[in-house]
Amino acid sequence: MIDIKKTLDVLGIKASNNGTSTGANSFGCGAEIESYSPVDGSLIGKVTATTPEEYEKVMQAATAAFKDWRLKPAPLRGEIVRQYGEKLRAYKQELGELVSYEMGKSLQEGLGEVQEMIDICDFAVGLSRQLHGLTMHSERPGHRMYEQYHPLGVVGIISAFNFPVAVWNWNTALAWISGDTCVWKASEKAPLCAVACQNIWNEVAKENNLPEGISCIVNGDYKVGEMMTSDDRLPLISATGSTRMGRIVGAEVAKRFGTSLLELGGNNAIIITPNADLEITIIGALFGAVGTCGQRCTSTRRLIIHESVYDEVKNKLAKAYTQLSIGNPLDESNHVGPLIDTDAVNMYLNAIEKAKEEGGNVLVEGGVLEGKGYESGCYVKPVIIEAENHFQIVQDETFAPILYIMKYTELEEAIEMQNGVKQGLSSAIMTTNLREAEKFLSTAGSDCGIANVNIGTSGAEIGGAFGGEKETGGGRESGSDAWKIYMRRQTNTINYTAELPLAQGIKFDL
């Protein structure tokens, strides 16, 4: 079994005998924030909330560092990000262990999350030599016109507990090579992961004699988030979390004409057609529904199954659920770990009761696990419920391993059901029929930011832009041209003649 004290020590987080810890940017004035592991209920450590005075010092440092960092050539900034990626490779095991222990996802997923950080660093290094603009022909003789991108400023990042390190790095890697500095408020449910990432960055900064402020963390609840969203020194706020949170952040940032990058709720569905390969379908649906204990924004919430294969899929899936091993996520033989805390457990239980009240039929029973190994009270059984798409509880996102299954007759009906929710993050169709696949991907198909064929809804590759539509917020992070939101766009026109033609042929005789 993993020695978590040793893990904390390697990551530079000082642990005392009673489990308390302090780390980078953990100041001494604010209220204490305790981090308990959902794995065993133990107190891992404490940080202190950032006070307004301390927040001001952080912003001053980030603003000052930006003035220096923006002037470094982008390939040089890329070299710094490359070094950070190398540090992550060296600390991958320990950081993955901390992610798993503090958040509750399986160790394999914790290590995978750190690998995502490494991958986005690699992506950003190459991108640092490709921050391209465009050259256009001017309508005026003797003129050259082009577009270029400049660093934006200090970027504010607000992240959620379910991906306590990767989503932050999706933002920072691109922001850093763009010439921006970053201030990060991690979830108060996983603050030590942020401290560990900051400590790793500090090693790179020290080795390269970089100024403080390129990477900063602040700690606290929504009150610290409010300091960021109302701060006009942060031209961009990238926020990951619930739709409710996104409404608040988006409105507040818009008040000051800032930009918000929002990655919010998902209510993701897989359409299973009569032409589906059921072997990969069951695997994709199973992992999508129970991976990270249903606490991914891309988790599979709904299966929309053709009536001709409904019973077969239902029975195969129910049988697969009986083979799930639920327990300590640091034990790689377990498939499902705990929910993040007992509040999440109560939300899970309430959702099951609401589904029953609306007429849902519980196919695979849920419940809270008790006894040895489950002392934290956060371990629950993944549930399958036969339901209708219009049920209110089905329309709402529940961050837990609850899977709703339902029938359809025609593909058009299935697509309408898939799109018939307010969220629009991830979607998938399982089919070996080319026509069905292309229809799902067409303009009349999925309305989500991510649409897959013969792949589940959960997970994403670094190279593609990640994000969704409708109440998912419309943001895009990670690959493709997502880097553009971290920079400001500028159009330039150069007159290399001795004349100055004016608009609409206006002339001044001087």
One Martini backbone bead per residue (centre of mass of N, CA, C, O) as a GRO file, in nm:
protein
  510
    1MET     BB    1   0.100   0.034   0.016
    2ILE     BB    2   0.075   0.360   0.024
    3ASP     BB    3   0.282   0.628   0.140
    4ILE     BB    4   0.158   0.935   0.196
    5LYS     BB    5   0.387   1.077   0.350
    6LYS     BB    6   0.597   1.032   0.133
    7THR     BB    7   0.449   1.173  -0.093
    8LEU     BB    8   0.439   1.454   0.040
    9ASP     BB    9   0.745   1.487   0.073
   10VAL     BB   10   0.822   1.477  -0.230
   11LEU     BB   11   0.613   1.734  -0.285
   12GLY     BB   12   0.667   1.946  -0.036
   13ILE     BB   13   0.468   1.844   0.196
   14LYS     BB   14   0.425   1.916   0.521
   15ALA     BB   15   0.399   1.662   0.767
   16SER     BB   16   0.246   1.595   1.050
   17ASN     BB   17   0.129   1.388   1.291
   18ASN     BB   18  -0.184   1.513   1.246
   19GLY     BB   19  -0.179   1.590   0.916
   20THR     BB   20  -0.070   1.855   0.877
   21SER     BB   21  -0.022   2.121   0.625
   22THR     BB   22   0.211   2.298   0.415
   23GLY     BB   23   0.254   2.544   0.145
   24ALA     BB   24   0.245   2.698  -0.126
   25ASN     BB   25   0.066   2.983  -0.069
   26SER     BB   26   0.028   2.925   0.243
   27PHE     BB   27  -0.085   3.121   0.447
   28GLY     BB   28  -0.145   3.276   0.790
   29CYS     BB   29  -0.451   3.426   0.811
   30GLY     BB   30  -0.656   3.244   0.729
   31ALA     BB   31  -0.863   3.009   0.718
   32GLU     BB   32  -0.898   2.683   0.758
   33ILE     BB   33  -0.834   2.407   0.530
   34GLU     BB   34  -0.957   2.087   0.513
   35SER     BB   35  -0.822   1.768   0.401
   36TYR     BB   36  -1.013   1.493   0.312
   37SER     BB   37  -1.021   1.161   0.255
   38PRO     BB   38  -1.241   0.944   0.081
   39VAL     BB   39  -1.096   0.674   0.130
   40ASP     BB   40  -1.060   0.705   0.487
   41GLY     BB   41  -1.110   1.002   0.634
   42SER     BB   42  -0.849   1.143   0.643
   43LEU     BB   43  -0.629   1.383   0.740
   44ILE     BB   44  -0.402   1.531   0.535
   45GLY     BB   45  -0.458   1.859   0.548
   46LYS     BB   46  -0.366   2.215   0.549
   47VAL     BB   47  -0.491   2.531   0.468
   48THR     BB   48  -0.511   2.877   0.388
   49ALA     BB   49  -0.695   3.133   0.337
   50THR     BB   50  -0.720   3.398   0.133
   51THR     BB   51  -0.677   3.716   0.172
   52PRO     BB   52  -0.714   4.025   0.049
   53GLU     BB   53  -0.418   4.103   0.103
   54GLU     BB   54  -0.292   3.850  -0.030
   55TYR     BB   55  -0.421   3.881  -0.305
   56GLU     BB   56  -0.282   4.147  -0.376
   57LYS     BB   57   0.006   4.031  -0.377
   58VAL     BB   58  -0.039   3.829  -0.601
   59MET     BB   59  -0.126   4.033  -0.823
   60GLN     BB   60   0.132   4.196  -0.821
   61ALA     BB   61   0.319   3.963  -0.902
   62ALA     BB   62   0.174   3.883  -1.169
   63THR     BB   63   0.192   4.163  -1.306
   64ALA     BB   64   0.500   4.194  -1.296
   65ALA     BB   65   0.572   3.927  -1.446
   66PHE     BB   66   0.436   3.990  -1.717
   67LYS     BB   67   0.632   4.217  -1.816
   68ASP     BB   68   0.859   3.996  -1.855
   69TRP     BB   69   0.735   3.737  -1.990
   70ARG     BB   70   0.624   3.869  -2.262
   71LEU     BB   71   0.932   3.929  -2.377
   72LYS     BB   72   0.970   3.648  -2.421
   73PRO     BB   73   1.015   3.425  -2.631
   74ALA     BB   74   0.810   3.175  -2.710
   75PRO     BB   75   1.024   2.942  -2.726
   76LEU     BB   76   1.128   2.999  -2.439
   77ARG     BB   77   0.862   2.940  -2.299
   78GLY     BB   78   0.854   2.651  -2.405
   79GLU     BB   79   1.103   2.554  -2.249
   80ILE     BB   80   0.977   2.583  -1.970
   81VAL     BB   81   0.744   2.385  -2.022
   82ARG     BB   82   0.923   2.145  -2.078
   83GLN     BB   83   1.045   2.133  -1.793
   84TYR     BB   84   0.780   2.083  -1.650
   85GLY     BB   85   0.721   1.816  -1.791
   86GLU     BB   86   0.971   1.674  -1.672
   87LYS     BB   87   0.887   1.699  -1.379
   88LEU     BB   88   0.627   1.535  -1.409
   89ARG     BB   89   0.768   1.275  -1.477
   90ALA     BB   90   0.921   1.253  -1.203
   91TYR     BB   91   0.622   1.302  -1.033
   92LYS     BB   92   0.393   1.111  -1.128
   93GLN     BB   93   0.345   0.909  -0.901
   94GLU     BB   94   0.295   1.107  -0.663
   95LEU     BB   95   0.075   1.284  -0.792
   96GLY     BB   96  -0.117   1.051  -0.854
   97GLU     BB   97  -0.156   0.966  -0.559
   98LEU     BB   98  -0.276   1.233  -0.457
   99VAL     BB   99  -0.516   1.246  -0.642
  100SER     BB  100  -0.641   0.981  -0.544
  101TYR     BB  101  -0.653   1.048  -0.232
  102GLU     BB  102  -0.799   1.335  -0.240
  103MET     BB  103  -1.037   1.256  -0.459
  104GLY     BB  104  -1.081   0.912  -0.539
  105LYS     BB  105  -0.953   0.812  -0.773
  106SER     BB  106  -0.795   0.609  -0.945
  107LEU     BB  107  -0.471   0.552  -0.995
  108GLN     BB  108  -0.486   0.534  -1.299
  109GLU     BB  109  -0.629   0.813  -1.323
  110GLY     BB  110  -0.417   0.980  -1.177
  111LEU     BB  111  -0.188   0.916  -1.376
  112GLY     BB  112  -0.348   1.012  -1.626
  113GLU     BB  113  -0.367   1.308  -1.542
  114VAL     BB  114  -0.063   1.363  -1.549
  115GLN     BB  115  -0.031   1.286  -1.845
  116GLU     BB  116  -0.197   1.523  -1.948
  117MET     BB  117   0.006   1.733  -1.858
  118ILE     BB  118   0.237   1.635  -2.031
  119ASP     BB  119   0.090   1.656  -2.305
  120ILE     BB  120   0.031   1.966  -2.295
  121CYS     BB  121   0.324   2.048  -2.285
  122ASP     BB  122   0.404   1.930  -2.556
  123PHE     BB  123   0.202   2.090  -2.721
  124ALA     BB  124   0.304   2.376  -2.631
  125VAL     BB  125   0.589   2.364  -2.740
  126GLY     BB  126   0.511   2.353  -3.039
  127LEU     BB  127   0.324   2.610  -3.030
  128SER     BB  128   0.549   2.828  -2.965
  129ARG     BB  129   0.615   2.816  -3.301
  130GLN     BB  130   0.273   2.875  -3.386
  131LEU     BB  131   0.180   3.186  -3.333
  132HIS     BB  132  -0.020   3.276  -3.566
  133GLY     BB  133  -0.108   3.468  -3.833
  134LEU     BB  134  -0.214   3.706  -4.087
  135THR     BB  135  -0.210   3.777  -4.441
  136MET     BB  136  -0.331   4.062  -4.621
  137HIS     BB  137  -0.477   4.234  -4.868
  138SER     BB  138  -0.473   4.548  -4.962
  139GLU     BB  139  -0.668   4.814  -5.105
  140ARG     BB  140  -0.402   4.969  -5.077
  141PRO     BB  141  -0.145   5.106  -5.206
  142GLY     BB  142   0.143   5.044  -5.027
  143HIS     BB  143   0.021   4.812  -4.841
  144ARG     BB  144   0.021   4.629  -4.528
  145MET     BB  145  -0.163   4.340  -4.395
  146TYR     BB  146  -0.213   4.216  -4.053
  147GLU     BB  147  -0.208   3.955  -3.803
  148GLN     BB  148  -0.180   3.941  -3.440
  149TYR     BB  149  -0.052   3.806  -3.127
  150HIS     BB  150  -0.095   3.878  -2.780
  151PRO     BB  151  -0.064   3.899  -2.473
  152LEU     BB  152  -0.308   3.935  -2.221
  153GLY     BB  153  -0.203   3.847  -1.911
  154VAL     BB  154  -0.382   3.771  -1.637
  155VAL     BB  155  -0.486   3.448  -1.549
  156GLY     BB  156  -0.782   3.302  -1.436
  157ILE     BB  157  -0.822   3.000  -1.231
  158ILE     BB  158  -1.104   2.773  -1.193
  159SER     BB  159  -1.132   2.468  -1.025
  160ALA     BB  160  -1.211   2.134  -0.987
  161PHE     BB  161  -1.204   1.830  -0.811
  162ASN     BB  162  -1.206   1.599  -1.041
  163PHE     BB  163  -0.957   1.781  -1.179
  164PRO     BB  164  -0.697   1.899  -0.986
  165VAL     BB  165  -0.466   1.935  -1.243
  166ALA     BB  166  -0.522   1.920  -1.557
  167VAL     BB  167  -0.702   2.172  -1.614
  168TRP     BB  168  -0.497   2.374  -1.526
  169ASN     BB  169  -0.278   2.286  -1.743
  170TRP     BB  170  -0.441   2.348  -1.992
  171ASN     BB  171  -0.412   2.652  -1.931
  172THR     BB  172  -0.113   2.717  -1.856
  173ALA     BB  173   0.044   2.613  -2.099
  174LEU     BB  174  -0.092   2.817  -2.296
  175ALA     BB  175  -0.049   3.078  -2.138
  176TRP     BB  176   0.259   3.072  -2.115
  177ILE     BB  177   0.328   3.066  -2.426
  178SER     BB  178   0.160   3.342  -2.464
  179GLY     BB  179   0.265   3.531  -2.196
  180ASP     BB  180   0.121   3.451  -1.942
  181THR     BB  181  -0.013   3.469  -1.629
  182CYS     BB  182  -0.110   3.286  -1.316
  183VAL     BB  183  -0.418   3.234  -1.128
  184TRP     BB  184  -0.507   2.983  -0.877
  185LYS     BB  185  -0.824   2.827  -0.794
  186ALA     BB  186  -0.883   2.572  -0.620
  187SER     BB  187  -1.036   2.337  -0.480
  188GLU     BB  188  -1.126   2.291  -0.143
  189LYS     BB  189  -1.123   1.961  -0.191
  190ALA     BB  190  -0.806   1.995  -0.344
  191PRO     BB  191  -0.542   2.174  -0.235
  192LEU     BB  192  -0.277   1.990  -0.241
  193CYS     BB  193  -0.244   1.964  -0.545
  194ALA     BB  194  -0.172   2.263  -0.587
  195VAL     BB  195   0.078   2.270  -0.411
  196ALA     BB  196   0.237   2.061  -0.571
  197CYS     BB  197   0.243   2.214  -0.843
  198GLN     BB  198   0.386   2.464  -0.730
  199ASN     BB  199   0.643   2.323  -0.635
  200ILE     BB  200   0.730   2.227  -0.915
  201TRP     BB  201   0.745   2.505  -1.043
  202ASN     BB  202   0.956   2.630  -0.848
  203GLU     BB  203   1.192   2.468  -0.958
  204VAL     BB  204   1.194   2.591  -1.241
  205ALA     BB  205   1.215   2.889  -1.159
  206LYS     BB  206   1.485   2.864  -1.005
  207GLU     BB  207   1.660   2.737  -1.241
  208ASN     BB  208   1.571   3.015  -1.429
  209ASN     BB  209   1.533   3.286  -1.285
  210LEU     BB  210   1.237   3.348  -1.215
  211PRO     BB  211   0.976   3.521  -1.143
  212GLU     BB  212   0.745   3.589  -0.943
  213GLY     BB  213   0.403   3.513  -1.078
  214ILE     BB  214   0.359   3.312  -1.311
  215SER     BB  215   0.278   3.125  -1.061
  216CYS     BB  216  -0.034   3.105  -0.876
  217ILE     BB  217  -0.196   3.062  -0.554
  218VAL     BB  218  -0.525   3.027  -0.419
  219ASN     BB  219  -0.737   3.010  -0.131
  220GLY     BB  220  -1.080   2.886  -0.122
  221ASP     BB  221  -1.380   2.994  -0.178
  222TYR     BB  222  -1.607   3.191  -0.337
  223LYS     BB  223  -1.475   3.455  -0.228
  224VAL     BB  224  -1.217   3.428  -0.395
  225GLY     BB  225  -1.360   3.412  -0.666
  226GLU     BB  226  -1.480   3.702  -0.649
  227MET     BB  227  -1.214   3.852  -0.663
  228MET     BB  228  -1.155   3.757  -0.954
  229THR     BB  229  -1.420   3.828  -1.122
  230SER     BB  230  -1.387   4.152  -1.027
  231ASP     BB  231  -1.098   4.165  -1.165
  232ASP     BB  232  -0.956   4.373  -1.414
  233ARG     BB  233  -0.665   4.218  -1.413
  234LEU     BB  234  -0.853   3.979  -1.536
  235PRO     BB  235  -0.931   3.919  -1.862
  236LEU     BB  236  -0.933   3.605  -1.776
  237ILE     BB  237  -1.176   3.346  -1.697
  238SER     BB  238  -1.127   3.012  -1.598
  239ALA     BB  239  -1.413   2.790  -1.551
  240THR     BB  240  -1.481   2.500  -1.349
  241GLY     BB  241  -1.819   2.353  -1.325
  242SER     BB  242  -2.109   2.448  -1.260
  243THR     BB  243  -2.375   2.607  -1.392
  244ARG     BB  244  -2.429   2.788  -1.153
  245MET     BB  245  -2.144   2.905  -1.140
  246GLY     BB  246  -2.130   3.009  -1.437
  247ARG     BB  247  -2.344   3.228  -1.416
  248ILE     BB  248  -2.190   3.403  -1.216
  249VAL     BB  249  -1.921   3.437  -1.360
  250GLY     BB  250  -2.018   3.541  -1.637
  251ALA     BB  251  -2.166   3.795  -1.529
  252GLU     BB  252  -1.930   3.931  -1.376
  253VAL     BB  253  -1.728   3.950  -1.611
  254ALA     BB  254  -1.917   4.108  -1.809
  255LYS     BB  255  -1.941   4.374  -1.649
  256ARG     BB  256  -1.611   4.425  -1.725
  257PHE     BB  257  -1.543   4.302  -2.013
  258GLY     BB  258  -1.464   4.024  -1.988
  259THR     BB  259  -1.340   3.691  -2.015
  260SER     BB  260  -1.497   3.367  -2.046
  261LEU     BB  261  -1.412   3.024  -1.963
  262LEU     BB  262  -1.652   2.762  -1.987
  263GLU     BB  263  -1.677   2.451  -1.784
  264LEU     BB  264  -1.952   2.257  -1.743
  265GLY     BB  265  -2.206   2.077  -1.767
  266GLY     BB  266  -2.324   1.729  -1.805
  267ASN     BB  267  -2.555   1.507  -2.026
  268ASN     BB  268  -2.455   1.221  -2.136
  269ALA     BB  269  -2.490   1.028  -2.443
  270ILE     BB  270  -2.575   0.699  -2.575
  271ILE     BB  271  -2.624   0.562  -2.885
  272ILE     BB  272  -2.794   0.247  -2.958
  273THR     BB  273  -2.789   0.048  -3.222
  274PRO     BB  274  -2.852  -0.234  -3.412
  275ASN     BB  275  -2.532  -0.189  -3.527
  276ALA     BB  276  -2.388  -0.257  -3.275
  277ASP     BB  277  -2.108  -0.328  -3.089
  278LEU     BB  278  -2.159  -0.472  -2.784
  279GLU     BB  279  -1.883  -0.503  -2.660
  280ILE     BB  280  -1.791  -0.200  -2.677
  281THR     BB  281  -2.045  -0.077  -2.558
  282ILE     BB  282  -2.027  -0.185  -2.268
  283ILE     BB  283  -1.751  -0.070  -2.204
  284GLY     BB  284  -1.814   0.232  -2.260
  285ALA     BB  285  -2.056   0.257  -2.065
  286LEU     BB  286  -1.921   0.165  -1.804
  287PHE     BB  287  -1.692   0.371  -1.786
  288GLY     BB  288  -1.863   0.628  -1.823
  289ALA     BB  289  -2.042   0.575  -1.555
  290VAL     BB  290  -1.799   0.480  -1.326
  291GLY     BB  291  -1.588   0.663  -1.373
  292THR     BB  292  -1.502   0.847  -1.110
  293CYS     BB  293  -1.784   0.791  -0.990
  294GLY     BB  294  -1.937   0.994  -1.192
  295GLN     BB  295  -1.715   1.269  -1.182
  296ARG     BB  296  -1.760   1.362  -1.477
  297CYS     BB  297  -1.847   1.572  -1.729
  298THR     BB  298  -1.832   1.299  -1.934
  299SER     BB  299  -2.024   1.127  -1.818
  300THR     BB  300  -2.246   0.872  -1.838
  301ARG     BB  301  -2.611   0.917  -1.807
  302ARG     BB  302  -2.717   0.804  -2.097
  303LEU     BB  303  -2.916   0.546  -2.258
  304ILE     BB  304  -3.001   0.509  -2.607
  305ILE     BB  305  -3.208   0.236  -2.703
  306HIS     BB  306  -3.294   0.017  -2.913
  307GLU     BB  307  -3.563  -0.192  -2.899
  308SER     BB  308  -3.418  -0.451  -3.033
  309VAL     BB  309  -3.162  -0.424  -2.794
  310TYR     BB  310  -3.248  -0.357  -2.505
  311ASP     BB  311  -3.246  -0.624  -2.342
  312GLU     BB  312  -2.955  -0.706  -2.404
  313VAL     BB  313  -2.816  -0.458  -2.289
  314LYS     BB  314  -2.937  -0.461  -2.009
  315ASN     BB  315  -2.828  -0.744  -1.924
  316LYS     BB  316  -2.526  -0.701  -1.977
  317LEU     BB  317  -2.492  -0.456  -1.790
  318ALA     BB  318  -2.592  -0.580  -1.527
  319LYS     BB  319  -2.371  -0.797  -1.521
  320ALA     BB  320  -2.127  -0.603  -1.520
  321TYR     BB  321  -2.197  -0.466  -1.244
  322THR     BB  322  -2.141  -0.731  -1.069
  323GLN     BB  323  -1.810  -0.702  -1.140
  324LEU     BB  324  -1.761  -0.475  -0.960
  325SER     BB  325  -1.500  -0.307  -0.784
  326ILE     BB  326  -1.524  -0.163  -0.456
  327GLY     BB  327  -1.268   0.077  -0.345
  328ASN     BB  328  -0.963   0.140  -0.304
  329PRO     BB  329  -0.799   0.333  -0.548
  330LEU     BB  330  -0.497   0.226  -0.480
  331ASP     BB  331  -0.628  -0.035  -0.578
  332GLU     BB  332  -0.607  -0.180  -0.896
  333SER     BB  333  -0.855  -0.391  -0.857
  334ASN     BB  334  -1.029  -0.146  -0.856
  335HIS     BB  335  -1.291   0.041  -1.026
  336VAL     BB  336  -1.424   0.191  -0.768
  337GLY     BB  337  -1.457   0.465  -0.585
  338PRO     BB  338  -1.525   0.744  -0.429
  339LEU     BB  339  -1.674   0.998  -0.332
  340ILE     BB  340  -1.579   1.306  -0.222
  341ASP     BB  341  -1.842   1.318  -0.022
  342THR     BB  342  -2.129   1.326   0.175
  343ASP     BB  343  -2.278   1.526  -0.004
  344ALA     BB  344  -2.267   1.345  -0.257
  345VAL     BB  345  -2.421   1.112  -0.134
  346ASN     BB  346  -2.689   1.262  -0.085
  347MET     BB  347  -2.736   1.333  -0.381
  348TYR     BB  348  -2.753   1.043  -0.480
  349LEU     BB  349  -2.994   0.952  -0.303
  350ASN     BB  350  -3.195   1.169  -0.400
  351ALA     BB  351  -3.196   1.091  -0.701
  352ILE     BB  352  -3.313   0.809  -0.670
  353GLU     BB  353  -3.581   0.896  -0.539
  354LYS     BB  354  -3.675   1.081  -0.770
  355ALA     BB  355  -3.685   0.863  -0.987
  356LYS     BB  356  -3.902   0.694  -0.849
  357GLU     BB  357  -4.123   0.917  -0.830
  358GLU     BB  358  -4.128   0.946  -1.160
  359GLY     BB  359  -4.106   0.613  -1.251
  360GLY     BB  360  -3.859   0.462  -1.199
  361ASN     BB  361  -3.655   0.167  -1.267
  362VAL     BB  362  -3.461  -0.034  -1.074
  363LEU     BB  363  -3.209  -0.246  -1.192
  364VAL     BB  364  -2.962  -0.136  -1.015
  365GLU     BB  365  -2.877  -0.121  -0.707
  366GLY     BB  366  -2.802   0.083  -0.448
  367GLY     BB  367  -2.584   0.243  -0.209
  368VAL     BB  368  -2.421   0.236   0.095
  369LEU     BB  369  -2.118   0.148   0.210
  370GLU     BB  370  -2.011  -0.082   0.466
  371GLY     BB  371  -1.735  -0.115   0.663
  372LYS     BB  372  -1.455  -0.242   0.578
  373GLY     BB  373  -1.311   0.027   0.382
  374TYR     BB  374  -1.588   0.237   0.441
  375GLU     BB  375  -1.549   0.469   0.668
  376SER     BB  376  -1.604   0.744   0.508
  377GLY     BB  377  -1.899   0.723   0.354
  378CYS     BB  378  -1.827   0.736   0.008
  379TYR     BB  379  -1.939   0.458  -0.075
  380VAL     BB  380  -2.097   0.344  -0.378
  381LYS     BB  381  -2.341   0.219  -0.589
  382PRO     BB  382  -2.395   0.160  -0.892
  383VAL     BB  383  -2.665   0.275  -1.111
  384ILE     BB  384  -2.970   0.150  -1.270
  385ILE     BB  385  -3.226   0.334  -1.462
  386GLU     BB  386  -3.537   0.326  -1.573
  387ALA     BB  387  -3.635   0.586  -1.807
  388GLU     BB  388  -3.720   0.918  -1.893
  389ASN     BB  389  -3.611   1.199  -2.052
  390HIS     BB  390  -3.830   1.403  -1.904
  391PHE     BB  391  -3.723   1.375  -1.647
  392GLN     BB  392  -3.592   1.587  -1.425
  393ILE     BB  393  -3.352   1.409  -1.320
  394VAL     BB  394  -3.245   1.362  -1.611
  395GLN     BB  395  -3.200   1.666  -1.686
  396ASP     BB  396  -3.016   1.652  -1.455
  397GLU     BB  397  -2.711   1.676  -1.299
  398THR     BB  398  -2.540   1.396  -1.147
  399PHE     BB  399  -2.251   1.351  -0.943
  400ALA     BB  400  -2.282   1.022  -1.024
  401PRO     BB  401  -2.341   0.660  -1.051
  402ILE     BB  402  -2.595   0.733  -1.270
  403LEU     BB  403  -2.794   0.533  -1.494
  404TYR     BB  404  -2.992   0.600  -1.777
  405ILE     BB  405  -3.248   0.410  -1.945
  406MET     BB  406  -3.371   0.400  -2.296
  407LYS     BB  407  -3.594   0.417  -2.564
  408TYR     BB  408  -3.606   0.362  -2.927
  409THR     BB  409  -3.693   0.368  -3.284
  410GLU     BB  410  -3.569   0.623  -3.420
  411LEU     BB  411  -3.297   0.811  -3.486
  412GLU     BB  412  -3.430   1.089  -3.467
  413GLU     BB  413  -3.532   1.040  -3.181
  414ALA     BB  414  -3.255   0.996  -3.045
  415ILE     BB  415  -3.136   1.273  -3.113
  416GLU     BB  416  -3.355   1.434  -2.969
  417MET     BB  417  -3.290   1.316  -2.691
  418GLN     BB  418  -2.994   1.391  -2.675
  419ASN     BB  419  -3.070   1.711  -2.717
  420GLY     BB  420  -3.302   1.712  -2.469
  421VAL     BB  421  -3.098   1.913  -2.317
  422LYS     BB  422  -2.911   2.177  -2.168
  423GLN     BB  423  -2.671   2.018  -2.230
  424GLY     BB  424  -2.337   2.015  -2.446
  425LEU     BB  425  -2.081   1.816  -2.448
  426SER     BB  426  -2.121   1.488  -2.474
  427SER     BB  427  -2.118   1.223  -2.733
  428ALA     BB  428  -2.267   0.910  -2.872
  429ILE     BB  429  -2.226   0.638  -3.114
  430MET     BB  430  -2.333   0.296  -3.175
  431THR     BB  431  -2.195   0.186  -3.491
  432THR     BB  432  -2.161   0.017  -3.830
  433ASN     BB  433  -2.318   0.251  -3.970
  434LEU     BB  434  -2.249   0.506  -4.176
  435ARG     BB  435  -2.515   0.663  -4.185
  436GLU     BB  436  -2.555   0.693  -3.882
  437ALA     BB  437  -2.290   0.836  -3.819
  438GLU     BB  438  -2.322   1.083  -4.012
  439LYS     BB  439  -2.587   1.186  -3.894
  440PHE     BB  440  -2.475   1.241  -3.607
  441LEU     BB  441  -2.245   1.451  -3.738
  442SER     BB  442  -2.438   1.636  -3.840
  443THR     BB  443  -2.634   1.912  -3.831
  444ALA     BB  444  -2.880   1.699  -3.740
  445GLY     BB  445  -2.732   1.617  -3.489
  446SER     BB  446  -2.530   1.668  -3.263
  447ASP     BB  447  -2.504   1.951  -3.009
  448CYS     BB  448  -2.218   1.895  -2.927
  449GLY     BB  449  -1.875   1.944  -2.876
  450ILE     BB  450  -1.889   1.624  -2.856
  451ALA     BB  451  -1.858   1.359  -3.113
  452ASN     BB  452  -1.893   1.005  -3.119
  453VAL     BB  453  -1.767   0.693  -3.266
  454ASN     BB  454  -1.718   0.411  -3.094
  455ILE     BB  455  -1.716   0.600  -2.838
  456GLY     BB  456  -1.732   0.731  -2.560
  457THR     BB  457  -1.782   1.019  -2.354
  458SER     BB  458  -1.522   0.965  -2.203
  459GLY     BB  459  -1.295   1.172  -2.261
  460ALA     BB  460  -0.984   1.317  -2.412
  461GLU     BB  461  -0.786   1.473  -2.638
  462ILE     BB  462  -0.542   1.708  -2.657
  463GLY     BB  463  -0.568   1.797  -2.972
  464GLY     BB  464  -0.853   1.873  -2.892
  465ALA     BB  465  -1.111   2.060  -2.838
  466PHE     BB  466  -1.256   2.138  -2.518
  467GLY     BB  467  -1.618   2.130  -2.510
  468GLY     BB  468  -1.940   2.314  -2.494
  469GLU     BB  469  -2.278   2.371  -2.507
  470LYS     BB  470  -2.484   2.569  -2.372
  471GLU     BB  471  -2.468   2.489  -2.030
  472THR     BB  472  -2.151   2.436  -2.073
  473GLY     BB  473  -2.054   2.749  -2.204
  474GLY     BB  474  -1.849   2.736  -2.482
  475GLY     BB  475  -1.582   2.636  -2.420
  476ARG     BB  476  -1.214   2.605  -2.497
  477GLU     BB  477  -0.967   2.359  -2.457
  478SER     BB  478  -0.639   2.285  -2.533
  479GLY     BB  479  -0.655   2.226  -2.842
  480SER     BB  480  -0.595   2.344  -3.133
  481ASP     BB  481  -0.715   2.695  -3.111
  482ALA     BB  482  -0.731   2.761  -2.792
  483TRP     BB  483  -0.498   2.977  -2.761
  484LYS     BB  484  -0.652   3.245  -2.847
  485ILE     BB  485  -0.786   3.319  -2.564
  486TYR     BB  486  -0.483   3.398  -2.440
  487MET     BB  487  -0.511   3.627  -2.660
  488ARG     BB  488  -0.461   3.918  -2.849
  489ARG     BB  489  -0.601   4.079  -3.122
  490GLN     BB  490  -0.427   4.223  -3.417
  491THR     BB  491  -0.443   4.485  -3.651
  492ASN     BB  492  -0.213   4.560  -3.927
  493THR     BB  493  -0.097   4.868  -4.093
  494ILE     BB  494   0.131   4.943  -4.368
  495ASN     BB  495   0.286   5.238  -4.488
  496TYR     BB  496   0.533   5.255  -4.773
  497THR     BB  497   0.464   5.548  -4.849
  498ALA     BB  498   0.417   5.908  -4.934
  499GLU     BB  499   0.112   5.840  -4.892
  500LEU     BB  500  -0.245   5.928  -4.775
  501PRO     BB  501  -0.509   5.751  -4.800
  502LEU     BB  502  -0.851   5.811  -4.768
  503ALA     BB  503  -1.150   5.771  -4.682
  504GLN     BB  504  -1.380   5.823  -4.936
  505GLY     BB  505  -1.171   6.035  -5.075
  506ILE     BB  506  -1.060   6.222  -4.880
  507LYS     BB  507  -0.940   6.568  -4.870
  508PHE     BB  508  -0.644   6.767  -4.786
  509ASP     BB  509  -0.553   7.111  -4.823
  510LEU     BB  510  -0.215   7.208  -4.703
   0.00000   0.00000   0.00000
